[in-house]
Amino acid sequence: MTQWRGEREARDARIAAGHAHADGKVVPAGSVVDLLEAVLRPGDRVCLEGDNQKQADCLARGLAACDPGKVHDLHMVQSGIVLPEHLDVFETGIAKRLDYSYSGPQGARIAKMLYGGQIQLGAVHTYLELFARYFVDLTPHVALIAGVSADRDGNLYTGPNTEDTPTVVEATAFKNGVVIAQVNQIVDKVPRVDIPGDRVDFVVEADTPFYVEPLFTRDPAAMTETQILIAMMAIKGIYAEYGIRRLNHGIGFGTAAIELLLPTYGEKLGLKGQICTHWALNPHPTLIPAIESGWVQQVHCFGSEVGMDRYIRARPDIFFTGADGSLRSNRAFCQTAGLYACDMFIGATLQIDLMGHSSTITQSRVAGFGGAPNMGSDPHGRRHPSDAWMKAGREGQVVGDPALMRGRKLVVQLVETFGEKLVPTFVEKLDALELAKKIGLELAPVMIYADDVTHIVTEEGIANLLLCRDADEREQAIRGVAGYTDVGRGRDRAKVEALRARGVIRRPEDLGIEPLDADRALLAAKSIKDLVHWSGGLYEPPAKFRNW
């Protein structure tokens, strides 16, 4: 006879075992290990939050402290590998297999563990891809999540850093899984119900507030003239020419420089109202001057940023906020907005090959790539036009009926020709291919495939790959902006000059930009303290960024 309720009965048994350590739904922080050992089963799929910024760190410490004799061989399915405990569990045998998206702070360590065979890697996913698999073949048996506060019924307030929580809970709670939330405090009434209590099985009042990484804070004082020059070229040669109004920025200093040039250089070019009005973007502090000077009309956020809460609360016309005034972020929704509603993604990478494939995987660092492949792709499901999208489509169309032309999303890689420690950004072959060969991956972890990349901007100029008509032109266009790297020195100078004559490659002087004008004086804010002043004292930067 077919058993139709096996998963439900297994869930009920887990919850019954957990109740031995709870008062109703509430579990003291000191009993986290006991709770996890009662609820988890060997081989479980576990989603430990593990977001881009917000970390269920109390639960992570508890999981790492479990007895490997009781809890072992877990399959971790989490978007972010950020805390040391996220990898400690693989060293002790508590966890065995991993599917993830982003590992920025743990990039070097995870590289050693992958090459050393300590982790069975399923795949490095985009965020939307991993979220999608939660609902198909990577559905968590147990989700360990984080929120700001909860009442005793389990109603959860996630606050400004909602991030992945609704998606994780939806997949787990509605498919017979167990949801355990750590919160900073238990309250009588939450400010806003972000996750209803009937989807939360246990609540742990953590010993310390959950950790949030200030991932999107860039100190203007650290910006260089080279980054400013690249930003100037991007604004004049791409933003202005395509009329980019709906966009996403990556997290590097290059895009932060663009944000700080809008109220100065952008104003000089007369571009206010014509570019950069609608964003899918975390609340970057470097966006404050553009908001305050009237450039920005609306921002939807993947997550929040440390110190931006008061500023966001005071600017509800710009941000999506709840009745309580705090930001409502949602990574899945914002990724979808970036994929289908934005005309451009612009971000950085660690390596670009001769065709324009880009990756953040190197021999010493496996950073993952999170949402960049979603944001940095040309979604074939899009059906609504915009001027920027249609212009890019016209440039890229080689053959076919113009009446059936597709538009193109602009995908721009904004890089310096040499990265940290003078490591070249441009390479003959991506390190990601070597990683795939070494650990037996069928699919190499390429962040953005070449056929999605439309422009590459370096200090040497802009390569418009949409205008390249064959593989050789594309290679020479990339070599033509690769500077003094081996790739750049290998250019065919006659072909590069021919591409420049056609406007495929444009140098600063071709855009009417004098490189010596790329001066820090152009930045609307030159320090974190300046950003505080721009915000009217509402921005409260993390302590490590305060130097006054």
N, C-alpha and C positions, 0 to 999 in steps of 0.2 A: 504494500500500500504506500502511495506517495506521501511523504512528509512535507507539509506546506508551512509549518510554523517552527521549523528547526532553528532558524536564525533568531526568531523572536524569543524562543525559550532559552537559547544560549545567552541572549542579551539579558533576560530577566534573571538568569542565574548569576551573571556578572554583577548586576546591580545589587542583588541580594547579598552577595559576598562583600561588596563595597560598603553596604549599610552597617556592617559590623564596626566600621571605623568612623561613622558619621552620626551627627545629630540632625535627623531629617536629611537634608541635602548638604549640610555644612560640615566640612572636614577641617580640623585644625592643621596648621602647617606642619606640625610635628608628626602627623600621621600620614603624610603624603606617600612615603615609601610603602607603608602597610596597605594603603588604599590601592596603589598601582599594582602591588604584588597580588592583591585579591582580584583585581579586575582584568589584568592582562593575562593572555595565554601565549605560550610559545608559538612563534611564527605569525603572530598578529601583524596586520597592517596598521601602523600607528602614524597619525598626523600630529606632529608636535609643532606648535606655532612658535617660532620659525617663520616670521614674515620677513619682508624687506627690512623693517625697522623694529616693530613690536615683537618682544620675545616672552614666551611663557617660561621665564627662567627658573622660577620656583619648581615648576613641574619638570623642567629639564634636569635640574639638580636631583630631584627625587628619582627620576628614571635612571640617571647615571648611578645612583646609590642602591638600586635594586640588586637582589641576589641573582647572579647569572644562572644559578641552579634552578631558580623558579621562573625567571623571565629571560628568555634568550631567543636568538634567531629572528628578532623582529625585522619587519620590512618597513623602513621609515619612508613615508611619502609626504615630504614637507617642502615648502617652497624655498625656505632660507636655511642654509647651514651657516650660522653666525656665531654661536657661542661655543666655547671649548667642549662643553658637555655634549653638544650635538655630535661630536666625533669621538668623545670618550667612550660612548656606548658601543662603538664598533671595536675598540681596542679590548674591551672586556668580554665581548661575545654577546652582550645584551641585544645588540642589533647586528644584522648580517647584510641586508640588501638595502640599497638606497635609490630612490627616484627623487630628484630635486630640480631647482631652477637657479638658485643664486648662492654663492659661497664667498662673497667678497672678503671679509676679515679672516676667513679660514682657508683662503685660496691656496696658500703655500702648503699648509698641513694636509689638506685633502688631496693635493697632487701627490705628495709622498705616500699617502695611504692607498691611493688608487694604483700608483705604479708598484707599490709593495704588496698588492693583493689583499689588503686588509678589509676592503669594501667591495662587495659585488654591486656593480653599478648597473641599474636598469637603463636610465637615460638622463641626460641633462635636458630639461624641458624649458619651453617658454611658460610663463605663468598661466595663460589661458589654456595651453595644452595640458598642463598638469591638473588644473581645475577641472577641465573636461573629463580627464581620466578618473577623477574622484567619483564621477557619476556613471562610469562604465566598467573599468576593470581594475581600478586602484581605490575602490571605496574603502575608507578607513573602518576598522573594527572599533578603534578607540581614537577619539580626538582630544588632544590636550591643548586648551586655548587660554587666552588671556583677555581680561577686561578691567575696566577701572573700578567698577563696583557692582554689587548684586544684592538683591534682597534675599530673605530666607527661602523664598519660593523658587529662586534661581533665575528670576528676571535679571538680565544682564545689560549693563551700560558699558559700551566699549569705548566711548569718548571719541576724540578726534582721530585716533589711530585705529579705526575699525579694520581697515586693510582686508585680510583674507577671511576674517572670522565668519561672516555670514555664509560664504561658500562652503567652508569646511563643515560648519554645523549643519547646513542643509543636506549635504551628502551623507553625513554620519548619522544624524538623528532620524532621518526618514528611511534609512536602510538598516535598521536594527543594530546600530552602533551605540556606543556609550560616549557621552560628552562630559568631560571634566574641565571646569573653568577655574583658573586662579584669578583672584581679584585683589585689588589693593585694600578694599574694605567691604564689610557687610553693612548695609544701611537699611533703614526702614522703608525708604522709597527711593528708587533710582531716578535720576534726573530725566532720563529718556529710556524707553525700553527698546534696545537695539536687537536683542535676542530674547524671545519669549521664554519664560521659565520652563514650559513643557518640553523644550528641546535641550535642557541642561539637566544632567543627572546628579552631578556633585559640584559643590563650590568650595574651593580652598581659599581661605583668607591668608594670603601670602605673608611671609615674614618681612619682605621689603617690596616696594612698588616695582612693577615689572620694568625691565630694561627697554629703553627706546634708543636706537642708534641715531645720532644726528647725521644721517647719511647725505643730506642734500644741502648742508651748510658749506659754502665756499667763501673763504676770507678774501675780500677784494685786495687786501694788502699783499697777497701772494700772487696776484695776477701779473703776468709779464707782458712786455711790449709785443713779443711774438704772438701771444694769445690775443692781444688787442688787434693786431694787424689781421689775423685770421678772421676775427669777428667782424671787422670792418668789411672785409671782402665778402663774407657771407651775407651781411645785411644788404650791401649794395648790389652784389652780383647774383643773389638768389632771392632773398626775401622781397626786395623791391621789384625785381624783374618779374617774379611770378605773382606778386601780390598776396603773399602768404598771410592769411588771417587766422586760420585754425591749425594749431600745431602742438607738437610735444618737443620738449627739450630733454636731452640726457643730463647727466649729473656732473659733467666735467667743468673745468675752469673755462674752457672755450665757450660753452653755451652760457655760463654765468657771465662771461665778459659781454656777450651779446645782450643779455638782459640789462646790464649796467650801461650799455651804449645807447639803448633806445631813447632815453630822455635827453641825450646830448647829440651824438652823431646822427641818430635817427631823426631827431628833431631838426637838425641842420639840413637833412635831406628832404624834409617835408613829408615824412612818412606816417605821421600820427593819424590813426583812423584807417590807414590803408594796409597795415600789417600788424600781426601779433595782438589781435583783439580777443580771441577765444582760445583757451588753453585746456589741454588734458595734462595736468602737471601737479606734482607735489608743491606745497607752498614754499618755494625757494625764497630764502631771505633776500637774495639778490634781485628778486622781482619787485621788491617793495618800492624802489624809486619809480619804476614804470607804472605801478599801480597808482601811486600817489600823484604822478604827473598826468594821469588820465589816459594812458595807453591801453590798459587792460580793462575789458568789459566783463569777463567771466572766467572762472577757473574751477574745473572739477578735479578732484585729487584722488590719487591712489592710496595715499596715507597722509600723515601730517608731517611736521618737522618740529623738533624740540625748540621751544621758546616762541613759537608762532601763535600760540593759543589765544592770547589777549588781542593780538592784531587781527586775527581771523574773526573773532567775536565782534570786533568793532567795524568790520567791513562785510556785512551780510549781503550787500548788493553784488559783491564780487564772488564770494565763496558759497558753496552749498552747506548750509548750517541747519541744525535742528531748532525746535522751539526753545530749547535750553540755551541756544546761542553757540554751541560748540560745533566744530566741523563734523560733517558726515562724509567720511571717505569710504571708498569701496574699490578694492583693487580690480575685481572682475569687471565691474561696470566701467571703470575708467580705462582699463585695457581695451574693452570693446569700443569705447568712444574714440580712443586713439587709433584703433584699427580702421574704423569705418567713417568717422566724422572728421578726422584731421586730414589736412592736405600735405603735411610734411612731418617727418621725424628727422631730427638732427642730433647726432650723438657721436661719441668717440669709441675707439676700440684699441686693442693692443697690437694686432697684426692685420695687414692687408696684403693679399697676394697679387699676382700679375693680372688676374681677371677681375679683381675687386671683391672676392670673398673676404669676409672679415671674421675674426674670432678673438675672444678674450682668454683663450687657452694657450698657455706657454709651457715649456718644459718644467718650469719651476712653480707655476701657478695655474690653478684651475678655478677661475673666478665664477664660472657659470655665466649665464647671461639674462636670467629673469625675463623681463618683458620686452627686451630690445628686439628679438626676432618678430614679435607681434607688431610692435610699433613700427619697426623698420622693415615692413613688407608691403607689397602692393596687393591689397585684398581683392580677389576676383569677384567677391560678392557685392561690391559697391555698385549702385545704380543711379546715384544722384550726381549731377555735374556741379562743378565750380570752376571759376576762371583758371585758377592755378592747376587744378587737376586736368582740365582740358588742354591747357597749353603744354604741359608735360607730355600728355598723350600724343599731341601733334608732333612734338619733337622726336618722340620715340618711334613713331609709326614709319616703317620702311615700306611695307606692301599692304595691300588690302583696300577695301572700299572705305573711303573717308566717312561715309554715312554710318558705318558700323565700327568706327574707331572707339577704342576704350580710352578713358583717361588714365593718368598715371599718378600715383602717390609719389611725392618726392622723398627720397631716402638719402640723407646726406651724412657722410662720414667726415667729421671735423677733427683733424689730427695734426700734430707736429710730426715732422719726418723722423725725428728721433725722440724716443720716450725717456723714461727714467733711466739713469745711469748710461745714457747715450746708446740705449738699445734701439736698433732700427725698427720703425713701425712697418716698413715695407719689406716683404720677404718673398723669395721665390716659391716657398712652400710653407703652408701653415703648420705650426706645431700640433694643431688639433689632429692632423692626419697621423702623426706619429703616436699620439696618445691612443687613438682608435686602434692602430695596429698593435700597440704594446699590450692593451688589456682586452683585445678581441671584440671591440665594438663594431657592429655592422654598419653603423651610421656615425660618421665623424661629427663631433660637436662644433659645427660651424654656426656662428652667431647670426650673421646676415649673409645670405647667398648673393653672389655677384649679380644675378639677374634682377635683384631688387634694388641694388645700389644705383642711384642716378647721378650723384655728384660726390666728388672727393675734394675737400678744401684743406690745403696746407699753407705754410708760410710762403711757399713758392707760387701758389695760385690756385685756381679752380679748374678741375677737370669735369666737364659736362659729358658724362658717359651716355646720355640719351642721344647725343649727336654722333656717336661712333657707329659706323656702318658695318664693321666686321671685327673679328677677334684681334687682328693685328693693330687696328686703330685703337681699340680699347686698351691693349697692353701699352702702347706708346703714350696714350693719354695719361695713364697711371704713372708710367716711368717719368713722364714730363713734369709731374708735380711731386716726385719722390725725393727731391733734393739730392744730397750727397751720400745717400745710402747706396749700397751696391746696386739695388734696383734702379735708382735714379741715374747712376753713372753708366748704366747699361743702355741708356736710351739711344735711339737713332735720331741724331740732332736734326737732320733734314726733315724727317717725318714729323717730329715734334713741332718744328717751325711751321710746317704745312697745317698741322692741326690748330696751331695758334692763329694762323691766318684765317681759318674757317670759324674761329670762336669756340672751338672745342676746348682749348686750353686758353685761359686768360690770366695774365700776370697782374699784379697790383696796378702797374702803370696803364694796362689796357682798360682798367676800370676807373681810371682817373684818381687813383689813390697813391699818395706819396708815402712810402713806408716810414719815413722819418716823422710823419704826422701821427703814427701809432704810439701815442704817449699816454701814460697813466692819467694825465690831466683830463683825458676824455671820459674817464669813468665817473658816473653819477655819484658813486660812493667809493671811497678809496680805503675804507676800513670797516670792520664790524661796528665800530662806534658810529660811523657815518650812517650805517643802516638803521641803528637805533634812533638817531636823530630824524631820519626820514620818516620813521614810523610814529613819530611823536611820543617816543618812549614806550610804545606798546610792545615792541619786539624785545624779548628777554633771552639773549643768546646763551648757549651753554657755557659753563664756567671756563672750559678750556679755550674758548674763543675770546674771552675777556682779557684785554691787556692794558686796561686803563684803571 
